[in-house]
Amino acid sequence: MQKVKILKLSPEDAQLLQKCAELEKICIPEEAWSLESFRSEAGKPSGFVLAALEENRKLAGFLTASCILDTADLTNIAVAPEYRRRGIAGLLLKKLCAEIGKVSLFLEVRESNLPARSFYQKHGFEQVGIRKNFYQHPDENAILMKLESE
Ligand SMILES: CC(C)(COP(=O)(O)OP(=O)(O)OC[C@H]1O[C@@H](n2cnc3c(N)ncnc32)[C@H](O)[C@@H]1OP(=O)(O)O)[C@@H](O)C(=O)NCCC(=O)NCCS
């Protein structure tokens, strides 16, 4: 894998936040956040927008999360199709865990999203529930997963 750097973005990182919003439209069009949502998350004390950058500063992937006290939510993770299966999502998750420390980390994932579910399982997440018809377009259950981060 080429050298990839993980950066925590702030609201001032306007171009990279824009790239995150564009990448999400490609990777998760059904649940894509607006640029304003990325900027707002990056500006919250509890918020995280982590970007995976190649040496030429091209955006390979990103992750968003929020953490309050001992509970965190992983709200988005996406890697550009041409960078997948190279460990980049794993690097983003590792960086998040280093930032948030020992907390319960939750997420929801579409039942049919087997690549993402496999990724989460590989990194120690366990299924802790199902939210019936949580998603729309198309209607689908969410699998609720949890990781006790170290
Ligand atoms: C899920 C996603 C973020 C994984 O990113 P990634 O950088 O390819 O993941 P990594 O290389 O760090 O991890 C790879 C592991 O993820 C799982 N995985 C990733 N793609 C997979 C696929 N197409 N089929 C099966 N397992 C897959 C496997 O466990 C794999 O481990 P392996 O290579 O040893 O088999 C990426 O596929 C993606 O952006 N998907 C679209 C957006 C999305 O669905 N996000 C999650 C919303 S809840």
Ligand as a Chemical Component Dictionary entry (heavy atoms), coordinates in Angstrom:
data_LIG
# 
_chem_comp.id                   LIG 
_chem_comp.type                 NON-POLYMER 
_chem_comp.pdbx_formal_charge   0 
_chem_comp.three_letter_code    LIG 
# 
loop_
_chem_comp_atom.comp_id 
_chem_comp_atom.atom_id 
_chem_comp_atom.alt_atom_id 
_chem_comp_atom.type_symbol 
_chem_comp_atom.charge 
_chem_comp_atom.model_Cartn_x 
_chem_comp_atom.model_Cartn_y 
_chem_comp_atom.model_Cartn_z 
_chem_comp_atom.pdbx_ordinal 
LIG C1  C1  C 0 -16.683 -0.995  3.955  1  
LIG C2  C2  C 0 -15.455 -0.220  3.422  2  
LIG C3  C3  C 0 -15.372 1.119   4.141  3  
LIG C4  C4  C 0 -14.192 -1.047  3.679  4  
LIG O1  O1  O 0 -13.072 -0.280  3.257  5  
LIG P1  P1  P 0 -11.650 -0.948  2.906  6  
LIG O2  O2  O 0 -10.605 0.101   2.959  7  
LIG O3  O3  O 0 -11.803 -1.736  1.641  8  
LIG O4  O4  O 0 -11.467 -1.971  4.116  9  
LIG P2  P2  P 0 -10.087 -2.595  4.631  10 
LIG O5  O5  O 0 -9.184  -2.857  3.461  11 
LIG O6  O6  O 0 -9.553  -1.810  5.776  12 
LIG O7  O7  O 0 -10.631 -3.971  5.236  13 
LIG C5  C5  C 0 -10.862 -5.018  4.391  14 
LIG C6  C6  C 0 -11.777 -5.991  5.109  15 
LIG O8  O8  O 0 -13.135 -5.525  5.011  16 
LIG C7  C7  C 0 -13.984 -6.601  4.577  17 
LIG N1  N1  N 0 -14.349 -6.335  3.188  18 
LIG C8  C8  C 0 -14.106 -5.194  2.503  19 
LIG N2  N2  N 0 -14.643 -5.294  1.250  20 
LIG C9  C9  C 0 -15.215 -6.507  1.175  21 
LIG C10 C10 C 0 -15.943 -7.181  0.145  22 
LIG N3  N3  N 0 -16.169 -6.610  -1.067 23 
LIG N4  N4  N 0 -16.413 -8.409  0.400  24 
LIG C11 C11 C 0 -16.205 -9.006  1.594  25 
LIG N5  N5  N 0 -15.506 -8.418  2.618  26 
LIG C12 C12 C 0 -15.035 -7.195  2.398  27 
LIG C13 C13 C 0 -13.154 -7.862  4.718  28 
LIG O9  O9  O 0 -13.259 -8.292  6.063  29 
LIG C14 C14 C 0 -11.756 -7.339  4.429  30 
LIG O10 O10 O 0 -10.740 -8.120  5.002  31 
LIG P3  P3  P 0 -9.868  -9.065  4.020  32 
LIG O11 O11 O 0 -9.340  -8.148  2.945  33 
LIG O12 O12 O 0 -8.814  -9.619  4.928  34 
LIG O13 O13 O 0 -10.836 -10.066 3.490  35 
LIG C15 C15 C 0 -15.578 0.006   1.887  36 
LIG O14 O14 O 0 -15.928 -1.218  1.255  37 
LIG C16 C16 C 0 -16.588 1.062   1.472  38 
LIG O15 O15 O 0 -16.258 2.250   1.382  39 
LIG N6  N6  N 0 -17.844 0.655   1.176  40 
LIG C17 C17 C 0 -18.866 1.602   0.726  41 
LIG C18 C18 C 0 -19.320 2.508   1.838  42 
LIG C19 C19 C 0 -19.967 1.741   2.971  43 
LIG O16 O16 O 0 -20.740 0.806   2.752  44 
LIG N7  N7  N 0 -19.660 2.162   4.221  45 
LIG C20 C20 C 0 -20.201 1.555   5.416  46 
LIG C21 C21 C 0 -21.515 2.166   5.767  47 
LIG S1  S1  S 0 -22.176 1.433   7.269  48 
# 
loop_
_chem_comp_bond.comp_id 
_chem_comp_bond.atom_id_1 
_chem_comp_bond.atom_id_2 
_chem_comp_bond.value_order 
_chem_comp_bond.pdbx_ordinal 
LIG C1  C2  SING 1  
LIG C2  C3  SING 2  
LIG C2  C4  SING 3  
LIG C2  C15 SING 4  
LIG C4  O1  SING 5  
LIG O1  P1  SING 6  
LIG P1  O2  DOUB 7  
LIG P1  O3  SING 8  
LIG P1  O4  SING 9  
LIG O4  P2  SING 10 
LIG P2  O5  DOUB 11 
LIG P2  O6  SING 12 
LIG P2  O7  SING 13 
LIG O7  C5  SING 14 
LIG C5  C6  SING 15 
LIG C6  O8  SING 16 
LIG C6  C14 SING 17 
LIG O8  C7  SING 18 
LIG C7  N1  SING 19 
LIG C7  C13 SING 20 
LIG N1  C8  SING 21 
LIG N1  C12 SING 22 
LIG C8  N2  DOUB 23 
LIG N2  C9  SING 24 
LIG C9  C10 SING 25 
LIG C9  C12 DOUB 26 
LIG C10 N3  SING 27 
LIG C10 N4  DOUB 28 
LIG N4  C11 SING 29 
LIG C11 N5  DOUB 30 
LIG N5  C12 SING 31 
LIG C13 O9  SING 32 
LIG C13 C14 SING 33 
LIG C14 O10 SING 34 
LIG O10 P3  SING 35 
LIG P3  O11 DOUB 36 
LIG P3  O12 SING 37 
LIG P3  O13 SING 38 
LIG C15 O14 SING 39 
LIG C15 C16 SING 40 
LIG C16 O15 DOUB 41 
LIG C16 N6  SING 42 
LIG N6  C17 SING 43 
LIG C17 C18 SING 44 
LIG C18 C19 SING 45 
LIG C19 O16 DOUB 46 
LIG C19 N7  SING 47 
LIG N7  C20 SING 48 
LIG C20 C21 SING 49 
LIG C21 S1  SING 50 
# 
